[in-house]
Amino acid sequence: MSETTATSKELLARPVLKSAISKAARRLMPMLVILYVVSFLDRTNVGFAEAALGADKGVSAAAFALGAGIFFIGYALFEIPSNLLLKKVGAKIWLARIAITWGIVSACFAFVQGETSFVILRFLLGVTEAGLFPGVIMYLAEWFPNKVRVQMFAIFYLAQPFSQMIGNPLSGWLINIGDQVPGLRGWQVMFFVEGLLAVLAGIAAFFFLINGPAKAKFLNSEEKYALKEVMALEDTIKDETGPRGILAAMRNGRVWYFTVIYFCLQVAVYGVTFFLPQQVSSLTGQKVGLAVGLLIAVPWFFGIFSCYFIGKAADTVAKRRKFGTVLFISTGLCIFGSAWAGTNHQPVLGMIFITLAVCSFLAVGPVVWSYPTAFLAGSAAAAGIGLINSLGNLGGFVAPILRTAVNEATQSPTGSMGVYALGVLPFVAAAMMFATRRFKNKADDLLD
């Protein structure tokens, strides 16, 4: 055992460090989860308005698919610049700015007049939200040692199921009551109210977030020192073994490797999420509204447990590789199963497969992010994490277009062929995750 490894493990075992990590998690994680809850809600609530936008404003299925996906073009273009600015001005200001501006754009969806304004606003939503997710990933990598980082990522990822559990019934409820507001439609009320929630979350973030352990008044001097010491040691290892600087990170083969994995994951996530209200409506025969919103909450409820417990268990390199491989395979199989259930009119089986797919792709996300944050630091982290998230999230652009194109090409009456197409890429990611056993990283010694 090397001197560096022994020292690192001794630091991680110290009670004062455990106390610092616990306090940091209690202070920071709730606010970060709230930010992601609102962001995930504002980027996916469009699924509740699909039929209404078509009926009220003439937004065709093709224009809806383009608008649903073009969000990720704006997101990708401004992701790395946003991350670099966050590194310069600090998370406290920048994450608050992101939430406030995307909330304003989200509220403006209440005033959509047709296909053009819908697509433009979806693009602007991506531009304004760019940097939130990778910024938080980078922020957590500055606060929490690699040994517990997947657990923190998993807690952050809990925002997705919470968003869907709370947000889907909320969206359905707002649509129902909004139809009773004179001069407005339910979907307009939904967009406006949920956009304002993001503005309020951004204002709160400015007061709750802290730019690094050194400025944390909730830590005593010993806790600050212990946390800064272990994080500095990990950064030293990253500097020794990982790319240095922005250009080096963007040329790094491992960065591109995990970009492909993350792209495959996002195709599955958004291929399911964007069309979930319509898929559940088709399975159950219920009109999109409160009842469908409550049913959609079920998969995300179970996703909370899979995300949290797998994140907590994945504390070694071998476990992360094993969990990642199995969860990607499970995602693909369950997406196939949900398509089969839809074709064969099996609503109960369909809901079971959807639930298992959600549990799988939620839990695998934190595992994927544990790899790049183990070898990227400083400006290389800002660029590398931004690149992985921006290009990986183009899967969200490809997913609805791929699903619609396959359904039209095959003339699938139930839309199942498009779902089958989405289920292929998780198997590619599973093979790539399994192959990470060939990667050797000095920081991995801190986990085993």
N, C-alpha and C positions, 0 to 999 in steps of 0.2 A: 504493500500500500504506500502510495507516495505521500510526501509530507503535506502537499497541497490538499489531497483528498482527506487525509486524517484530520487536518485542521478544519476543513469544511464540515466534516461529519460531527466534529466536536462542537462547532458553532451551532449547527442545527439542533443539537441535543440540549443546548443550554436553556434552562427555564426562562431566563430573561428574554431570549429571542422568541420563544413560544408565546410569552405574554405580549410582546410587541406585535406579533403576527395576529394574534387574537383580537387585540384592540384595533389594529388597522382594518381587519375584516369587518368588525362591527361598525366602524365609523364610515368606511368608504363603500362597501358592497351594496347596502340598501339604495344609496343614491345612484350608483351605476346601473343597478338592476332597473330602477324606475326609468332612467333615461332610455334604456334599451327596450323596456316594455312599450313605451310610447312610440319609439322609432319603429319597432316591428309592427305595431298596430297601424301606424300611419302609412307604412309602405304596403301593407297587405289588405287594409280595409276596402280597397278598391274592388275586391272580389264580391263584396256585398252590394256594390252599386252596378255590377256588370249589366244585368237585365234592365235596370231602371235607366241607365245612361243610354242604352240602345233605344228604349221606348220614348224617353223624354227628349233626348238630344241627338238621336240618330247616330250614335257611336256604334259602328259595325263590329263584328267579332274580330275581324282582322285589325281594325284600328285599336280595339281594346287590347289585343295581344301585343301590338307594337307599343302602346302606351305602358302596359304592364312591364314590358321588358326594357324600354328605353330609359327607364329610371337608372338602370345599371350602367348605361353609357355615360351619363352625367356623373354618376358615382365613380366610375373608373377613371375618367379624365381628371378629376380633381382630388383623387384619393391621396396620392403621394405628396402633392403640394400642401394639402391640408395637414398631413402628418408632420411634414417638415415645419410648418408654422406652429403646430402644437408643441413641437420640441423647442421652438424658439420662445414662444410667449407663455407656455405652461398650460397644463390641462384645465386648470381652474377657469381661465378666461375662454379658452378655445372650445372646450366641450359645451360650455354654457352658450356661446355664440352659435354653435352648430344647432343645438336644440331650438333656440329661439327662432332662427331663420327658417329651419325646415317646418316649424309649427305654423309660421305665417303662410308659407307656400301651401301647406296641407289644408289650411282653412280656406284658401282661395279656390279649392276644388268645388266649393259650394256654388261658384259662379261660372262653372264650365258651360260653354255655349255650343260646343260641337266637337268634332274629332280633332281639329287643329288645336284648340285651346286645351283639350284633354292631354294630347301628346306633349305639348309644350310644358304644361305644368308637371307632368310626370318626369320630364327631363330635368326641370328646375328642382324638383324634389330630390332627385339624385345628386345634383350639384350641391345643394345646401346641406344634405345629410352626409356627404362625403367626409370621411375622416372619423366619424364617431366610433364605429366598431374597431378599426385598427388602432385608433387613438387610445381606446380603453385597453386593448390588448397590450399595447406598449406601456401604458400607464401601470397596469398590473405587474408587468415584468420589471418595473422599477421599484415596486413596493414589496413583492413577494418572492421568496427563493424558489428555485426550480422544483424542489421536493414537494411543495404544496401548491404549485402554480396551476396544475390541472384542476385541483379542487376549487381554486378561486375562479378559473375560467368556467368551470361547471356551474358555480353559483351565479356568475354573470349570465350564462346561457339559460338559467332558469327564467330569465325574462321572456324568452320565447314562449314556453308553455303558459306562464302567467298572463302574457299578452293575449294569447289565444283563448285561455279560460275566461279571463275577465273581458277581453276586448270583443270577442265574437258575440257573446250575449249582449254586451253594451252596444255594439254596432247594430245588432238586430233590434234591440229595444229603441235606440235612437231613430231608426228607420220607421218603426211602428208609430212612435209618438210624434215624429216629425211630420208624418202625413196628415196630422191633425192641426198643424200650425198653418194659419191662413197665409196663402201666397207662397208657401214653401213646400218642397217635397222632402220625404224622409231622408233620402240620401244626402241632400244639401245640409240638413241639420247634423247628420252624422259627421260629415267632413269638417264642418265649422267647429263643432264642439271638440272633436278629437284633435284638431289642429291647435286649439287654444290650450289643451292639456300639455302639449309639447312646449309651448311658450312658458307656461308656469313651471314645468320641470327644469327648463334651462335657467330660469331665474333662481330656483332653489339650488341648482348645481353650483352656481357661483359662490354661494355661501357655505356649502357643505364640503366641497373638494379641496384638497391641499396638495400643493406642488412638491411632493417628495417628503421622505421621513424627517429631513433636517428641519422642516417648518411645522412639524406636527406637534401642536401644544398638548395633545392628548397622550403623548408618550413622554415618559420621564427620560432623564439624560442617559441612563444605562440602557434603556430600551432603544433609544435612538441610535446609540453607538453600536449595539449588537446588530440591529437591522442594517445599518449602513455598512458595517464590517462584512457581513456575509454577502450583501449585494455587491460590494466593491470586489470581493474575491471572485464572485461569479463573472463579473464584468471583465476582470483580468483574464480569466480563462477564455471568455468569448473573444477578447482582443487577440489572444494568442492563436486561436484555432479558426476563428471565423473571418469573414470579409471585413475590411476596414473602409469606411467611407461609402458614399451614395452610389457611385458608379460600380464599385467592387461588389456591392450587394446586388445590384441589378444585373450583373453578369454572372453571379454565382449559380452554379448548376443545382445546388440543393434548394435554393430559393425557387427556381423554376419548377423543380420536381414537386414541391409542395403546392405550387400554384396550380398544377394540373390536378392534384388530388383534391384541392379545395374547389376547383371548378366542377369536378364530378359531383362533389357533395352538394354544391349549390343548385345544380340542375335538378337533383332529387328533391331538395328542400322546397324550392320555389315552384317546381313542377307540380308538387302536391299542394302547397299552401295557396297559391293564387286561385286554384280551381276547386279548393276544398268545399266552399259553400255550395257550388253547383253540383259537385260529385255527391255530397251527402244528400242534397235535395233530390237528385236523380235516384239514389239508392232507396230513399225512404218515401218518396212521393210527396214530401212536404214542400210548401213554398218557402223560399229564402226569407227568413225573418227570425224572430226570437226562438222558435222551436228548433230550427236548424242551428242557430248560434249555440244553443245549449248542448245539442248533440256533438257539435264540433269541439266543444270544451272537453269532452271525455278523453280523446287521445292525448291532449296536452296535459291533462291532469296526471295520467300515468307517466307521461314523459318527464314530469318533475322528478319522480323517484329514480327513473333510469339514469337521468342526467346527473343527479346528485351522487348517487351511490357508486356509479361507475367512475365518476370523477374522483371520488374519494379513494377508490380502490386502485386506480391507475397511478401508483406512486413509484414504479420502477420502469425501466426501458422495456424489459421483456413484457410486462403487463400491458403497457401502452400499445406495443405492437400487436399483441394478441387481441386486445379489446378492439383496436381499430380495424383489424382485418375481419373479425367476426361481425362487428356491427355494420360494416359496409355490405357484407354478404347478406345479412339480415334485411338491410334497407332495400336492396334490389329484389330479393325474393318477396318481400311484403308488398312492394309496389306492383309486382306481377300479380300477386294474389288479389290485390284490390281491384285490378283491371278484370281479372277472371270473375270475381264476385259481381261486378257491375254488369258484365255480359250475361251472366247466368241468373240475374235477379236474386241475389243472395245478400240482403241488406245486413244481416247479423254478421256473416262472415266478412262482408265488405268493411264493416266498422272495426272488426277485430284486426284485419290486415292493415287498415289505415292506422290504427292505434299502435301496432307493433312497428310499422314503418316510422312513425313519429318518434317513438321511444328510441329507435336505433339511430336515426340521423341526428337527433338532439344530443345523444350521449357521445357520438363520435366526434363532434365539433371540437370540444375542449381537448380531446386527445390529439387531434391534428395540430392544433395551435401550440401544443407543448414542444413540438419539434423545432420550428423556426425560432421561437423565443429562447431556446437553449443555446443557439450559436450566433445570434444577432444582438449587437449592442450599439448604443449611440446613434449616430446618423445612419449607420448601416441598418439598424433596427427600424428607424423611421421609414427608410426607403424600401427595405426588404419586406417588412410587414405590410406596408402600403401596397406594394406590388402584388403580393400574394392575394390580399383581400380585394384589390381593385379588379385584377384580371380574373381571379377566381369567381368573383361575383358576377362576371359576365355570364356565368351559368344561369343567373336569374333572367338575363336578357334572352338567352338561347332557349330556355325551358318552355315558356309559353308559345314561342314561335314554332319550335320543334313539335310540340304537342299538337298545335293547330294544323301545321303543315302535314303531319303524318295522318291525322284524322281526315283531312280533305283528300289527300292522295289515295287513301285506302277506302274512302267513303264509309268510314266506320259509323254505324248508326248510334252506337252507345258511347263513342269516344274512347273505347278501350285500347285501340291500337296506338294512339298517342301516349297513353299511360305506359304501355309496354315499352315504347321507345325510351321513355325517361328512366325506366328501371335498368337499362343496360349499363349506364356509366358507373353506378356504384360498384359493379363487379370489377371494372377497370381500377377504381380507387382501392378496392380490396387487395388486388394483386400488387399494386404499388406500395401499399402500406406494409404488406408482408415482406416486400423486398427491402424495406428500410433496415433490415438486420445487417445489411452490408455497410451501412453508415457507421463510422466510428467518430465519436465526439468526446473530447476530454471531459466536458461537463457532465456526461452521462455517468461518470464515476461517482458523482455526488448522489445519485439516485439508488445505486445498488449496494 
